[in-house]
Amino acid sequence: VGLDVEINGNNVTSVKSRRVGPDDMALQAHVP
């Protein structure tokens, strides 16, 4: 998943840094 976030390089990266749990899944769904 870390690689995916790097590729997107957006707000998702910030959230990933926080190591969010359920929120992370929601963000992943928003990211194409």
C-alpha positions in Angstrom: 0.0 0.0 0.0 2.9 2.3 0.8 3.9 2.2 -2.9 0.4 3.1 -4.0 0.4 6.1 -1.8 3.8 7.2 -3.2 2.5 7.0 -6.7 -0.6 9.1 -5.8 1.6 11.6 -3.9 -1.4 13.5 -2.6 -3.3 14.0 0.6 -3.3 10.2 0.8 0.4 10.3 1.6 -0.3 12.6 4.6 -3.0 10.3 5.9 -0.8 7.3 5.4 1.9 8.9 7.4 -0.6 9.1 10.3 -1.2 5.4 9.8 -5.0 5.8 9.8 -7.1 2.6 10.0 -10.7 2.8 8.8 -10.1 6.3 7.4 -7.3 4.9 5.2 -9.7 2.5 3.6 -12.1 5.2 2.8 -9.4 7.3 1.2 -8.1 4.3 -0.8 -11.7 4.0 -2.2 -11.7 7.6 -3.3 -8.3 7.2 -5.0 -8.7 5.7 -8.5 
